[in-house]
């Protein structure tokens, strides 16, 4: 409606149809997110209780539990030293697919130990793979 129609409506000189239209327009409530400057309001979720879960599976059957922790947005350290080699490969493949689907990350942090992080958990730095070579070098001294 134009300004002129609003003025006529205020003075009571507008048609009844126009007054009904104006009332129905005034009755419409905009959501809070679009009321102020027509810009959307984004809610920022903060995790107050961040957790890192330690998991030491003994078979491939336990990989679902690890994935459930990741889906709950918890970082997981997975120690695969107690599983058979063929299960370890399957577990790492499954977890790699899980964190990829969630835009997360997976990093090897030790001998058969992996850190899986969901999206939003920043991982910086790296751990050298020379731990075996360093130990051998120190024994030789």
N, C-alpha and C positions, 0 to 999 in steps of 0.2 A: 504494500500500500504506500502511496505517496504521502508526502507531508501535508498536502492540501486535504486529502481525505481524512487524515488523522485529526486535523484542526476542525474540519466540519463535523466529524464524529464527536469530538470533545464538546463542541457547541450544541450538539443535538440536531444538526441540520443535515446529516447524512441519511441515506436510505437505510431501512431496516436490514436489508441484505448485507450492506457494507458494515453495519454495526455488528451483526452476527459474525461476519468474517473477521472483523478486528478482534472480537472477544475470543474467538477460537484460536487466533494467532497468539494472543496474549496468554492463553491458558497453557500453551505448549511450554514445557519446562525442558531446557537444554541440560544435558548431562554436565556435571561439574567440570569435566575435562575440556569441554569446548566453550564454556562460558567466558573465560578470561582470554581476551585477545584472539579467540578462535584458534589457539595453539593447543595441541594435545598435551596432556600431563602424563608423564611416564612415572610409574611406580618403580622405585628402586628397592629390590629385596636384598637385605643384608643378612648374612649368616652369622648369628651371634655365637652359635656352638659349632665350630668347625671341628671335624673329626678326621683322624687318620686311622684306618683299620688295618691291623696286622693279620694276615691270613696265611696259613701254612697247609695247603691242601695235600691230601695223600692219594687222591685219584682225580680223574677227569670229572667225576660226578659232582664234585664240589665247586666247579667253575660257575654254576648258576648263582650260588651264594655271593661270590665275588662280584658278579655282574649286578646283582640286586643292590649291593652297597654303592656301586658306581651310579646306578639309576637314582639312588637316594642322595646323590651329590656328595658322597664321601670319598675321599682319596683312599687308596688301598695299597699297602705294601705286600707283595706276594712272594713268599719264599717257596721255591719249587725244588728244594734240595731233597725232599722226601718222596718225590714221584718218579716213576719210570721215565726214561728218555722220550718214548713215544707219546706218553701222556703230557709231558712237559711241552712238547711242540704243539700239540692240540690245544692246550690251555693258553699258551701265548698267542696262538692264532685266534682263538675265540675272544680273548681279552683285547687284542688289537682291533678286531672288528667292532667290539662293543664301544671302545673309547673313540674309534673313528666315527661311529654313528652318532655319538654324543658330542662330537667336536672336542674331545679331550685329548690326552696324550699318554703315552706309555714310554718308560725309559728303563733301561737296565742299570741298576745301581750296584750290583755285585754279582758274584758267581751264582747264577740261577736265582737272582733276586730282582724283582721288577717293581717299579713304582707306577701305579695307574692313577691318573687324575682326571676328574670330570672337567667340563668346560668351566672356566671361571677360576680355576686353581692355576696360578702361574708357577711354573717350575723354571728356575734359573740355575746356571752352572752345570757342571758335568763331573762325573766321577771317572777317573782314568781306568782303563782296562789293564793297566800294568801291574796290578796287585800281585799276580802270580809271578811275573817277571822280576818285580822288585824283591819279592821274598826269596827267589832263587839267587838273585844277585847279592843279597845281604848274607845269605848262607855261605856263599863263595868267598866272602871277605874274611 
